[in-house]
Amino acid sequence: MKKLLTVLAAIILVVILIIGFGTWLGDRGRDDHGDNAGGPTPTETPEQPASCPAYEVAAAPGTWESNADDDPFNPTANPNSLLLNVTRPLQEKYGSVDGPSDGANGGVKVWTLPYAAQFRNIGALGEMSYDDSRTEGQNRLSAELSATHGECPGTRFILVGFSQGAVLTGDLATDIGNGNGPVPAENIAGVSLIADGRREDGKGDLVGSKEAGGIGAEIALSSVGALVQPIVPGASMRGPRPQDFGALQDRTKQFCAPADLVCSAPRDVGNAIQRANDLVAANKVHAEYATNGGVVPDETVPAWIVGWAEDLVDSGR
């Protein structure tokens, strides 16, 4: 019986991973976030071409919110992509970018990661596997940072990721913060991760509701990884990141709705039937960050991130 309950709970969590990565559409807004910005003390900016931006915002969408051929300056793969509620307001404030050489953009280049953003599962066996999609996304994001840094060594980066995009952005931020990334940690102004599937307490700053007491689904499911494979072939549940964010620890913001089982899965996945019922009841929460005003006070998570990014840029942090 205990084994059956463990299998049941694991299957439900995997289903949540699959159906939770849908489409999102919500309000956009900006408030004053003064003290929320965080970031290192500004240092002297290295000499670089006049076309270089002072900042680049690099956004990594979630599953089914991008594709490998999408336009990174005007993404259209999914018109309801959550991170459009971040990138569009920033483009509206700082101007639009038509290509990588047009970097000045009022000091800001806004770039959205084009990658497969797929999640092979028993209902979509023709899609790229989660592992391969995530790896493609992380490699492309790393290459973008490296290319910009090579041409514009003084440009500072603001990284934002959602869901699968939060996982790969968090993995890259871990590398950068521990001296193993494509750019120095000092070039990262800040990182925001929404619904990170490898989230755990003590790694990054959990913004807003502190009731998200669970752990990322990749951690929760790592002990029953063999059960996951038949349901989501090629999706490794890798467990926690081996390090914290290092030099980026205080600059990394985590956002997680308390009932979102992608970033706040129960630690005792095989404990009881009631736990399984609780998981089923919480399925839709992952899809509501564009409208959920209960994760951060008085606004949505995308609106908070817009204000945070504006504070970083306008203050020169």
C-alpha positions as a LaTeX table, in Angstrom:
\begin{tabular}{lrrr}
\hline
Residue & $x$ (\AA) & $y$ (\AA) & $z$ (\AA) \\
\hline
Met1 & 0.00 & 0.00 & 0.00 \\
Lys2 & 2.79 & 2.44 & 0.90 \\
Lys3 & 4.45 & 1.80 & $-2.47$ \\
Leu4 & 1.13 & 2.43 & $-4.23$ \\
Leu5 & 0.71 & 5.77 & $-2.44$ \\
Thr6 & 4.24 & 6.80 & $-3.39$ \\
Val7 & 3.57 & 5.97 & $-7.05$ \\
Leu8 & 0.24 & 7.82 & $-6.95$ \\
Ala9 & 1.72 & 10.96 & $-5.46$ \\
Ala10 & 4.64 & 10.92 & $-7.91$ \\
Ile11 & 2.34 & 10.52 & $-10.90$ \\
Ile12 & 0.16 & 13.40 & $-9.75$ \\
Leu13 & 3.17 & 15.66 & $-9.36$ \\
Val14 & 4.37 & 14.78 & $-12.86$ \\
Val15 & 0.93 & 15.48 & $-14.30$ \\
Ile16 & 1.05 & 18.88 & $-12.58$ \\
Leu17 & 4.40 & 19.54 & $-14.22$ \\
Ile18 & 2.83 & 18.72 & $-17.59$ \\
Ile19 & $-0.46$ & 20.57 & $-17.37$ \\
Gly20 & 0.87 & 23.44 & $-15.31$ \\
Phe21 & 2.97 & 24.80 & $-18.20$ \\
Gly22 & 0.15 & 26.35 & $-20.25$ \\
Thr23 & $-0.69$ & 29.79 & $-21.53$ \\
Trp24 & $-0.86$ & 32.96 & $-19.50$ \\
Leu25 & $-2.38$ & 36.40 & $-19.99$ \\
Gly26 & $-2.59$ & 39.10 & $-17.37$ \\
Asp27 & $-2.41$ & 42.73 & $-16.40$ \\
Arg28 & 0.75 & 44.78 & $-16.50$ \\
Gly29 & 1.63 & 47.45 & $-14.00$ \\
Arg30 & 4.43 & 49.35 & $-12.35$ \\
Asp31 & 4.75 & 50.71 & $-8.82$ \\
Asp32 & 7.61 & 52.30 & $-6.94$ \\
His33 & 9.81 & 49.52 & $-5.59$ \\
Gly34 & 12.59 & 51.68 & $-4.10$ \\
Asp35 & 14.19 & 49.39 & $-1.57$ \\
Asn36 & 13.37 & 46.15 & $-3.40$ \\
Ala37 & 15.97 & 46.56 & $-6.14$ \\
Gly38 & 19.04 & 45.16 & $-4.43$ \\
Gly39 & 22.28 & 44.62 & $-6.31$ \\
Pro40 & 25.95 & 45.36 & $-5.94$ \\
Thr41 & 27.52 & 48.74 & $-5.49$ \\
Pro42 & 27.98 & 50.32 & $-8.94$ \\
Thr43 & 31.50 & 50.20 & $-10.29$ \\
Glu44 & 33.17 & 52.15 & $-13.07$ \\
Thr45 & 31.84 & 51.02 & $-16.45$ \\
Pro46 & 34.53 & 49.72 & $-18.82$ \\
Glu47 & 35.02 & 51.47 & $-22.14$ \\
Gln48 & 32.84 & 49.99 & $-24.87$ \\
Pro49 & 31.24 & 50.98 & $-28.20$ \\
Ala50 & 28.59 & 53.69 & $-28.09$ \\
Ser51 & 26.03 & 51.25 & $-29.50$ \\
Cys52 & 26.32 & 49.02 & $-26.43$ \\
Pro53 & 23.47 & 49.04 & $-23.93$ \\
Ala54 & 24.11 & 49.86 & $-20.31$ \\
Tyr55 & 21.77 & 46.96 & $-19.45$ \\
Glu56 & 20.40 & 43.89 & $-21.17$ \\
Val57 & 17.23 & 42.25 & $-19.88$ \\
Ala58 & 17.32 & 38.56 & $-20.87$ \\
Ala59 & 13.99 & 36.78 & $-20.38$ \\
Ala60 & 13.54 & 32.99 & $-20.52$ \\
Pro61 & 9.90 & 31.96 & $-21.08$ \\
Gly62 & 8.30 & 28.81 & $-19.71$ \\
Thr63 & 7.24 & 25.61 & $-21.44$ \\
Trp64 & 5.19 & 26.18 & $-24.60$ \\
Glu65 & 5.82 & 29.92 & $-24.42$ \\
Ser66 & 8.67 & 30.08 & $-26.95$ \\
Asn67 & 10.12 & 28.21 & $-29.90$ \\
Ala68 & 13.58 & 27.86 & $-31.38$ \\
Asp69 & 12.86 & 30.26 & $-34.26$ \\
Asp70 & 11.13 & 33.01 & $-32.32$ \\
Asp71 & 12.25 & 36.62 & $-32.72$ \\
Pro72 & 14.16 & 37.52 & $-29.53$ \\
Phe73 & 13.29 & 41.21 & $-29.93$ \\
Asn74 & 9.62 & 40.73 & $-30.86$ \\
Pro75 & 8.58 & 37.26 & $-29.69$ \\
Thr76 & 5.31 & 35.96 & $-31.12$ \\
Ala77 & 5.47 & 32.21 & $-30.43$ \\
Asn78 & 2.88 & 32.54 & $-27.69$ \\
Pro79 & 0.99 & 35.85 & $-27.45$ \\
Asn80 & $-0.07$ & 34.94 & $-23.90$ \\
Ser81 & 3.45 & 34.28 & $-22.64$ \\
Leu82 & 3.77 & 35.38 & $-19.01$ \\
Leu83 & 7.06 & 37.20 & $-19.52$ \\
Leu84 & 5.58 & 39.49 & $-22.16$ \\
Asn85 & 4.08 & 41.21 & $-19.11$ \\
Val86 & 7.68 & 42.03 & $-18.14$ \\
Thr87 & 9.43 & 42.62 & $-21.44$ \\
Arg88 & 6.81 & 44.77 & $-23.15$ \\
Pro89 & 6.53 & 47.39 & $-20.38$ \\
Leu90 & 10.32 & 47.66 & $-20.30$ \\
Gln91 & 10.46 & 48.08 & $-24.07$ \\
Glu92 & 7.71 & 50.70 & $-23.86$ \\
Lys93 & 9.66 & 52.67 & $-21.26$ \\
Tyr94 & 13.16 & 52.39 & $-22.69$ \\
Gly95 & 12.40 & 52.06 & $-26.40$ \\
Ser96 & 12.37 & 49.11 & $-28.78$ \\
Val97 & 15.26 & 47.14 & $-30.23$ \\
Asp98 & 15.28 & 45.87 & $-33.80$ \\
Gly99 & 18.37 & 43.70 & $-33.62$ \\
Pro100 & 21.57 & 42.93 & $-31.74$ \\
Ser101 & 23.49 & 45.86 & $-33.23$ \\
Asp102 & 20.83 & 48.34 & $-32.09$ \\
Gly103 & 21.80 & 48.12 & $-28.46$ \\
Ala104 & 21.63 & 51.63 & $-27.09$ \\
Asn105 & 17.81 & 51.50 & $-26.75$ \\
Gly106 & 17.78 & 54.25 & $-24.16$ \\
Gly107 & 20.36 & 52.26 & $-22.25$ \\
Val108 & 18.45 & 48.95 & $-22.25$ \\
Lys109 & 18.32 & 45.99 & $-24.61$ \\
Val110 & 15.39 & 43.63 & $-24.02$ \\
Trp111 & 16.01 & 40.13 & $-25.36$ \\
Thr112 & 13.75 & 37.06 & $-25.06$ \\
Leu113 & 15.27 & 33.59 & $-25.26$ \\
Pro114 & 14.16 & 31.61 & $-28.33$ \\
Tyr115 & 14.30 & 27.89 & $-27.55$ \\
Ala116 & 12.17 & 24.76 & $-27.98$ \\
Ala117 & 10.40 & 25.18 & $-24.62$ \\
Gln118 & 8.91 & 21.70 & $-24.95$ \\
Phe119 & 8.14 & 18.89 & $-22.51$ \\
Arg120 & 7.79 & 15.39 & $-23.96$ \\
Asn121 & 5.15 & 13.39 & $-22.11$ \\
Ile122 & 2.77 & 10.50 & $-22.63$ \\
Gly123 & 0.35 & 12.88 & $-24.33$ \\
Ala124 & 2.95 & 14.56 & $-26.56$ \\
Leu125 & 5.64 & 12.03 & $-27.44$ \\
Gly126 & 6.68 & 13.98 & $-30.53$ \\
Glu127 & 7.99 & 16.92 & $-28.50$ \\
Met128 & 11.59 & 17.50 & $-27.46$ \\
Ser129 & 12.36 & 16.06 & $-24.04$ \\
Tyr130 & 12.45 & 18.36 & $-21.03$ \\
Asp131 & 16.17 & 17.65 & $-20.55$ \\
Asp132 & 17.03 & 18.49 & $-24.16$ \\
Ser133 & 14.79 & 21.56 & $-24.25$ \\
Arg134 & 16.20 & 22.91 & $-21.00$ \\
Thr135 & 19.77 & 22.28 & $-22.16$ \\
Glu136 & 19.11 & 24.02 & $-25.48$ \\
Gly137 & 17.68 & 27.00 & $-23.64$ \\
Gln138 & 20.54 & 27.28 & $-21.16$ \\
Asn139 & 23.14 & 27.00 & $-23.92$ \\
Arg140 & 21.45 & 29.71 & $-26.00$ \\
Leu141 & 21.08 & 32.03 & $-23.02$ \\
Ser142 & 24.73 & 31.48 & $-22.10$ \\
Ala143 & 25.79 & 32.20 & $-25.69$ \\
Glu144 & 23.79 & 35.43 & $-25.73$ \\
Leu145 & 25.38 & 36.69 & $-22.52$ \\
Ser146 & 28.82 & 35.70 & $-23.77$ \\
Ala147 & 28.35 & 37.43 & $-27.13$ \\
Thr148 & 27.09 & 40.64 & $-25.58$ \\
His149 & 29.85 & 40.65 & $-22.98$ \\
Gly150 & 32.51 & 40.08 & $-25.63$ \\
Glu151 & 31.40 & 43.17 & $-27.56$ \\
Cys152 & 30.16 & 45.20 & $-24.60$ \\
Pro153 & 32.14 & 44.34 & $-21.44$ \\
Gly154 & 30.45 & 47.09 & $-19.43$ \\
Thr155 & 26.90 & 45.92 & $-20.10$ \\
Arg156 & 25.12 & 44.59 & $-17.04$ \\
Phe157 & 22.45 & 41.90 & $-17.23$ \\
Ile158 & 19.04 & 41.49 & $-15.64$ \\
Leu159 & 17.93 & 37.86 & $-15.92$ \\
Val160 & 14.28 & 36.78 & $-15.65$ \\
Gly161 & 12.92 & 33.24 & $-16.02$ \\
Phe162 & 9.58 & 31.50 & $-15.62$ \\
Ser163 & 8.98 & 27.79 & $-14.98$ \\
Gln164 & 11.26 & 25.79 & $-17.31$ \\
Gly165 & 12.88 & 29.13 & $-18.11$ \\
Ala166 & 13.38 & 29.75 & $-14.38$ \\
Val167 & 15.10 & 26.39 & $-13.98$ \\
Leu168 & 17.60 & 27.01 & $-16.77$ \\
Thr169 & 18.13 & 30.63 & $-15.73$ \\
Gly170 & 18.66 & 29.55 & $-12.13$ \\
Asp171 & 21.15 & 26.91 & $-13.21$ \\
Leu172 & 23.09 & 29.48 & $-15.25$ \\
Ala173 & 22.95 & 32.04 & $-12.43$ \\
Thr174 & 24.39 & 29.39 & $-10.09$ \\
Asp175 & 27.30 & 28.88 & $-12.48$ \\
Ile176 & 27.90 & 32.62 & $-12.84$ \\
Gly177 & 27.66 & 33.29 & $-9.12$ \\
Asn178 & 30.22 & 30.59 & $-8.42$ \\
Gly179 & 32.70 & 31.76 & $-11.07$ \\
Asn180 & 31.85 & 29.20 & $-13.76$ \\
Gly181 & 29.62 & 31.18 & $-16.10$ \\
Pro182 & 29.92 & 33.03 & $-19.42$ \\
Val183 & 30.17 & 36.46 & $-17.74$ \\
Pro184 & 31.57 & 37.71 & $-14.42$ \\
Ala185 & 29.15 & 37.86 & $-11.49$ \\
Glu186 & 29.75 & 41.61 & $-11.24$ \\
Asn187 & 28.03 & 42.02 & $-14.62$ \\
Ile188 & 24.77 & 40.60 & $-13.27$ \\
Ala189 & 22.58 & 43.34 & $-11.80$ \\
Gly190 & 19.87 & 40.95 & $-10.68$ \\
Val191 & 18.02 & 37.68 & $-11.28$ \\
Ser192 & 14.29 & 36.98 & $-10.90$ \\
Leu193 & 12.98 & 33.40 & $-10.99$ \\
Ile194 & 9.25 & 32.70 & $-11.13$ \\
Ala195 & 8.16 & 29.15 & $-10.20$ \\
Asp196 & 11.63 & 27.62 & $-10.22$ \\
Gly197 & 11.38 & 23.83 & $-10.28$ \\
Arg198 & 14.67 & 23.55 & $-8.31$ \\
Arg199 & 13.75 & 26.11 & $-5.66$ \\
Glu200 & 14.69 & 25.46 & $-2.06$ \\
Asp201 & 14.96 & 27.54 & 1.08 \\
Gly202 & 18.21 & 29.43 & 1.58 \\
Lys203 & 19.03 & 29.77 & $-2.12$ \\
Gly204 & 18.09 & 33.25 & $-3.27$ \\
Asp205 & 15.66 & 35.69 & $-1.65$ \\
Leu206 & 12.03 & 34.49 & $-1.54$ \\
Val207 & 10.04 & 37.64 & $-2.30$ \\
Gly208 & 6.52 & 38.12 & $-1.01$ \\
Ser209 & 4.60 & 35.25 & 0.55 \\
Lys210 & 6.75 & 33.16 & 2.89 \\
Glu211 & 4.12 & 30.42 & 2.97 \\
Ala212 & 5.75 & 28.61 & 0.06 \\
Gly213 & 7.22 & 26.04 & 2.40 \\
Gly214 & 7.73 & 23.21 & $-0.07$ \\
Ile215 & 10.53 & 22.50 & $-2.53$ \\
Gly216 & 10.89 & 22.49 & $-6.30$ \\
Ala217 & 9.31 & 19.56 & $-8.12$ \\
Glu218 & 12.70 & 18.40 & $-9.48$ \\
Ile219 & 13.85 & 18.02 & $-5.88$ \\
Ala220 & 10.64 & 16.43 & $-4.61$ \\
Leu221 & 10.61 & 13.87 & $-7.42$ \\
Ser222 & 14.32 & 13.07 & $-7.45$ \\
Ser223 & 13.83 & 10.09 & $-5.10$ \\
Val224 & 11.26 & 8.51 & $-7.42$ \\
Gly225 & 12.89 & 9.40 & $-10.74$ \\
Ala226 & 12.41 & 5.91 & $-12.16$ \\
Leu227 & 8.65 & 6.32 & $-11.85$ \\
Val228 & 8.75 & 9.58 & $-13.79$ \\
Gln229 & 10.43 & 8.28 & $-16.93$ \\
Pro230 & 7.47 & 6.34 & $-18.39$ \\
Ile231 & 5.28 & 9.41 & $-18.00$ \\
Val232 & 7.75 & 12.08 & $-19.12$ \\
Pro233 & 10.53 & 10.33 & $-21.09$ \\
Gly234 & 13.81 & 12.22 & $-20.97$ \\
Ala235 & 12.91 & 14.35 & $-17.95$ \\
Ser236 & 15.57 & 13.92 & $-15.29$ \\
Met237 & 14.55 & 14.97 & $-11.81$ \\
Arg238 & 18.00 & 16.22 & $-10.78$ \\
Gly239 & 17.33 & 17.21 & $-7.22$ \\
Pro240 & 18.71 & 20.41 & $-5.64$ \\
Arg241 & 21.38 & 22.56 & $-7.20$ \\
Pro242 & 24.72 & 21.51 & $-5.73$ \\
Gln243 & 25.59 & 25.11 & $-4.75$ \\
Asp244 & 23.75 & 28.26 & $-3.79$ \\
Phe245 & 23.91 & 31.32 & $-6.04$ \\
Gly246 & 27.30 & 32.33 & $-4.70$ \\
Ala247 & 28.06 & 35.98 & $-5.40$ \\
Leu248 & 24.52 & 36.34 & $-6.78$ \\
Gln249 & 22.83 & 34.99 & $-3.65$ \\
Asp250 & 21.51 & 38.39 & $-2.52$ \\
Arg251 & 20.75 & 39.50 & $-6.08$ \\
Thr252 & 18.55 & 36.49 & $-6.92$ \\
Lys253 & 14.82 & 36.87 & $-6.27$ \\
Gln254 & 12.53 & 33.84 & $-6.06$ \\
Phe255 & 8.75 & 33.99 & $-6.55$ \\
Cys256 & 6.48 & 31.08 & $-5.71$ \\
Ala257 & 2.77 & 30.93 & $-5.01$ \\
Pro258 & 2.34 & 28.79 & $-1.87$ \\
Ala259 & 0.11 & 26.27 & $-3.65$ \\
Asp260 & 2.23 & 26.07 & $-6.83$ \\
Leu261 & 3.54 & 22.50 & $-6.81$ \\
Val262 & 6.18 & 23.25 & $-9.44$ \\
Cys263 & 8.14 & 25.39 & $-6.98$ \\
Ser264 & 6.56 & 24.38 & $-3.65$ \\
Ala265 & 5.93 & 20.64 & $-3.85$ \\
Pro266 & 5.41 & 18.74 & $-0.59$ \\
Arg267 & 8.50 & 17.20 & 0.93 \\
Asp268 & 6.63 & 13.97 & 1.73 \\
Val269 & 5.38 & 13.05 & $-1.75$ \\
Gly270 & 4.46 & 9.51 & $-0.74$ \\
Asn271 & 2.83 & 10.21 & 2.56 \\
Ala272 & $-0.95$ & 10.00 & 2.19 \\
Ile273 & $-4.02$ & 9.95 & $-0.04$ \\
Gln274 & $-5.01$ & 13.33 & 1.41 \\
Arg275 & $-1.74$ & 14.79 & 0.14 \\
Ala276 & $-2.56$ & 13.50 & $-3.33$ \\
Asn277 & $-5.99$ & 15.13 & $-3.16$ \\
Asp278 & $-4.35$ & 18.40 & $-2.11$ \\
Leu279 & $-2.02$ & 18.24 & $-5.11$ \\
Val280 & $-4.89$ & 17.73 & $-7.54$ \\
Ala281 & $-6.78$ & 20.69 & $-6.07$ \\
Ala282 & $-3.80$ & 23.01 & $-6.65$ \\
Asn283 & $-3.18$ & 22.25 & $-10.33$ \\
Lys284 & $-4.14$ & 25.63 & $-11.80$ \\
Val285 & $-2.08$ & 27.87 & $-9.50$ \\
His286 & 1.02 & 27.67 & $-11.70$ \\
Ala287 & $-0.89$ & 29.34 & $-14.53$ \\
Glu288 & $-1.98$ & 32.41 & $-12.57$ \\
Tyr289 & 1.10 & 34.55 & $-11.91$ \\
Ala290 & $-0.11$ & 37.20 & $-14.36$ \\
Thr291 & $-3.29$ & 37.72 & $-12.33$ \\
Asn292 & $-2.51$ & 36.41 & $-8.84$ \\
Gly293 & $-2.16$ & 39.40 & $-6.54$ \\
Gly294 & $-1.39$ & 37.32 & $-3.47$ \\
Val295 & 2.22 & 36.31 & $-4.14$ \\
Val296 & 3.65 & 39.81 & $-3.62$ \\
Pro297 & 1.75 & 42.58 & $-1.81$ \\
Asp298 & $-0.84$ & 44.54 & $-3.78$ \\
Glu299 & 0.30 & 43.59 & $-7.29$ \\
Thr300 & 1.22 & 40.73 & $-9.58$ \\
Val301 & 4.66 & 39.16 & $-9.84$ \\
Pro302 & 5.30 & 40.52 & $-13.38$ \\
Ala303 & 4.43 & 44.04 & $-12.20$ \\
Trp304 & 6.82 & 43.70 & $-9.26$ \\
Ile305 & 9.62 & 42.55 & $-11.56$ \\
Val306 & 9.02 & 45.45 & $-13.97$ \\
Gly307 & 9.38 & 47.91 & $-11.10$ \\
Trp308 & 12.44 & 46.09 & $-9.75$ \\
Ala309 & 14.12 & 46.13 & $-13.17$ \\
Glu310 & 13.33 & 49.81 & $-13.62$ \\
Asp311 & 14.87 & 50.56 & $-10.22$ \\
Leu312 & 18.05 & 48.72 & $-11.18$ \\
Val313 & 18.35 & 50.57 & $-14.48$ \\
Asp314 & 17.33 & 54.02 & $-13.29$ \\
Ser315 & 19.58 & 53.88 & $-10.22$ \\
Gly316 & 22.53 & 52.52 & $-12.19$ \\
Arg317 & 22.92 & 49.53 & $-9.86$ \\
\hline
\end{tabular}
